[in-house]
């Protein structure tokens, strides 16, 4: 898996101060997408053990308290990205059980295959659905268009 950008301190993509990883690769290719460079699975740089370790170190850093990790893209739930992301989210939940994980995907919750549903066991908040330009609304919190749904998967 490749990733385009990692922000160790982010206050835009979810509640609180967070770490945010933008993965590469998306087949949805929504008209009006603000991150079209993320569509290619070859964009960015390879996600490696050093980056995984950096994310965990940042989540554990007590100088800047972070609420959790946000995964966006691209599409983190694309099958090509799940293999790399599953060990990351499992490690976060094991080593940082107090941190939450937010995830944005173009897939609808009802469309997810078994592998994607298994991944959701580690996700606290899911924002699903393709961006639809005709339904775009800049007043929406954490969503680009009104068809997208925010699911709080963990209480």
Backbone torsions as a table, in degrees:
resi	resn	phi	psi	omega
1	UNK	NA	143.0	172.7
2	UNK	-107.1	158.7	173.3
3	UNK	-132.8	152.9	-177.1
4	UNK	-94.3	-40.0	-173.8
5	UNK	-154.3	145.3	171.9
6	UNK	-129.6	127.0	176.3
7	UNK	-111.1	113.2	179.7
8	UNK	-71.3	-20.8	177.3
9	UNK	-136.1	116.6	-176.1
10	UNK	-142.6	133.2	178.7
11	UNK	-119.0	13.0	-175.4
12	UNK	-106.4	-36.1	-170.9
13	UNK	-98.8	68.2	179.8
14	UNK	117.7	175.6	-177.8
15	UNK	-71.5	141.5	173.9
16	UNK	72.8	-172.4	175.9
17	UNK	-84.6	133.1	-170.2
18	UNK	-139.5	168.0	162.4
19	UNK	-97.6	142.7	-179.9
20	UNK	-133.7	130.8	178.2
21	UNK	-117.7	124.0	175.6
22	UNK	-101.7	110.3	-178.8
23	UNK	-84.9	160.4	177.7
24	UNK	-95.5	146.8	172.8
25	UNK	105.9	115.5	177.4
26	UNK	-155.7	125.9	178.4
27	UNK	-93.0	-7.3	-178.2
28	UNK	-69.2	-39.9	177.8
29	UNK	44.7	57.4	-177.4
30	UNK	-65.2	135.6	175.5
31	UNK	-62.6	129.2	-179.8
32	UNK	87.9	4.8	179.2
33	UNK	-54.5	133.8	-179.4
34	UNK	-80.5	-8.8	-174.2
35	UNK	-130.1	53.7	-176.4
36	UNK	-61.1	-27.4	179.0
37	UNK	-64.7	-15.7	-179.8
38	UNK	-82.6	-5.5	-176.7
39	UNK	-66.7	-36.3	-176.8
40	UNK	-78.0	132.6	176.7
41	UNK	-72.1	-14.5	179.9
42	UNK	-92.3	-7.5	-178.7
43	UNK	-69.3	158.3	175.1
44	UNK	77.8	-151.1	-177.3
45	UNK	-128.3	157.4	-179.2
46	UNK	-64.4	137.7	173.0
47	UNK	-79.1	124.8	-176.4
48	UNK	-131.2	-179.4	-178.4
49	UNK	-61.6	-35.2	178.7
50	UNK	-62.2	-41.1	179.2
51	UNK	-69.4	-41.3	176.8
52	UNK	-58.8	-45.9	179.1
53	UNK	-62.0	-37.6	179.2
54	UNK	-64.8	-42.7	178.8
55	UNK	-60.8	-44.6	179.1
56	UNK	-65.2	-40.9	178.1
57	UNK	-61.8	-42.0	179.5
58	UNK	-65.8	-40.9	178.9
59	UNK	-64.6	-30.1	-178.8
60	UNK	-88.1	-12.0	-177.4
61	UNK	-63.5	119.8	-178.2
62	UNK	-85.6	-10.4	179.0
63	UNK	-70.8	-35.0	175.1
64	UNK	-126.2	103.7	-177.5
65	UNK	-72.2	124.2	178.6
66	UNK	-111.5	140.1	-179.3
67	UNK	-78.4	-28.6	179.6
68	UNK	170.4	-160.0	-177.8
69	UNK	-115.1	137.7	172.0
70	UNK	-110.5	133.8	178.1
71	UNK	-115.1	121.9	-179.8
72	UNK	-139.5	-166.1	-177.9
73	UNK	-174.5	-144.0	20.8
74	UNK	44.7	-167.2	177.6
75	UNK	-132.3	109.4	179.8
76	UNK	-60.3	-26.4	-177.9
77	UNK	-90.1	4.5	173.8
78	UNK	-64.2	138.4	-177.8
79	UNK	-52.0	-32.1	179.1
80	UNK	-69.0	-19.7	-178.0
81	UNK	-97.9	-20.6	-174.6
82	UNK	-63.1	-37.2	-176.9
83	UNK	-60.1	-40.4	-180.0
84	UNK	-79.8	-34.2	-174.6
85	UNK	-81.1	-29.1	-178.1
86	UNK	-59.3	-48.8	177.1
87	UNK	-60.4	-33.3	178.8
88	UNK	-64.3	-52.1	-177.2
89	UNK	-68.4	-33.4	175.7
90	UNK	-63.7	-43.2	179.5
91	UNK	-65.1	-40.7	178.7
92	UNK	-61.2	-47.7	-178.6
93	UNK	-65.6	-29.3	178.3
94	UNK	-77.9	-47.6	-174.1
95	UNK	-89.2	-22.9	-177.3
96	UNK	-134.5	63.3	-174.0
97	UNK	-62.7	-16.1	179.4
98	UNK	-85.9	-4.1	-178.8
99	UNK	-95.2	143.0	177.7
100	UNK	-100.8	162.6	179.5
101	UNK	-125.5	124.6	175.2
102	UNK	-108.6	145.3	-177.2
103	UNK	-143.0	132.8	175.6
104	UNK	-107.3	133.1	178.6
105	UNK	-144.1	150.2	174.3
106	UNK	-81.3	-14.7	176.8
107	UNK	-74.0	149.4	173.4
108	UNK	-86.7	145.9	-179.8
109	UNK	-50.4	-41.2	-177.0
110	UNK	-70.2	-17.2	-177.1
111	UNK	-92.3	-9.2	-170.6
112	UNK	-66.1	138.4	175.7
113	UNK	-80.5	177.4	-175.2
114	UNK	-60.0	-41.5	-179.7
115	UNK	-64.4	-43.2	178.9
116	UNK	-65.9	-39.5	178.6
117	UNK	-65.2	-37.7	176.7
118	UNK	-61.4	-40.4	179.0
119	UNK	-60.3	-35.6	-177.6
120	UNK	-63.6	-16.6	176.6
121	UNK	-59.6	-19.9	-177.8
122	UNK	-104.2	-1.0	-175.7
123	UNK	-101.8	132.9	179.1
124	UNK	-89.8	-40.8	-178.5
125	UNK	-132.2	127.5	178.7
126	UNK	-116.5	130.0	171.9
127	UNK	-113.1	113.9	-172.1
128	UNK	-113.7	164.6	174.1
129	UNK	103.1	145.0	177.2
130	UNK	-67.3	151.2	171.7
131	UNK	-73.6	126.3	177.7
132	UNK	-116.0	111.7	-172.5
133	UNK	-56.1	-37.6	-178.9
134	UNK	-68.2	-19.1	179.6
135	UNK	-105.7	10.8	-179.3
136	UNK	-62.5	140.5	179.8
137	UNK	-150.6	108.7	-177.6
138	UNK	-66.6	-11.0	179.2
139	UNK	-83.9	-10.9	-178.9
140	UNK	-70.8	139.9	178.1
141	UNK	-87.4	123.1	175.0
142	UNK	65.1	11.6	178.4
143	UNK	-135.8	152.9	178.2
144	UNK	-96.4	-29.9	-179.0
145	UNK	-137.9	153.8	-170.1
146	UNK	-69.1	-14.0	176.5
147	UNK	-75.4	-20.8	-178.2
148	UNK	-73.6	141.3	-174.2
149	UNK	-118.2	138.4	174.7
150	UNK	-98.3	120.0	178.0
151	UNK	-110.3	124.6	172.4
152	UNK	-92.9	99.1	-173.2
153	UNK	-79.4	-24.1	179.3
154	UNK	-117.9	139.1	-179.8
155	UNK	-80.6	NA	NA
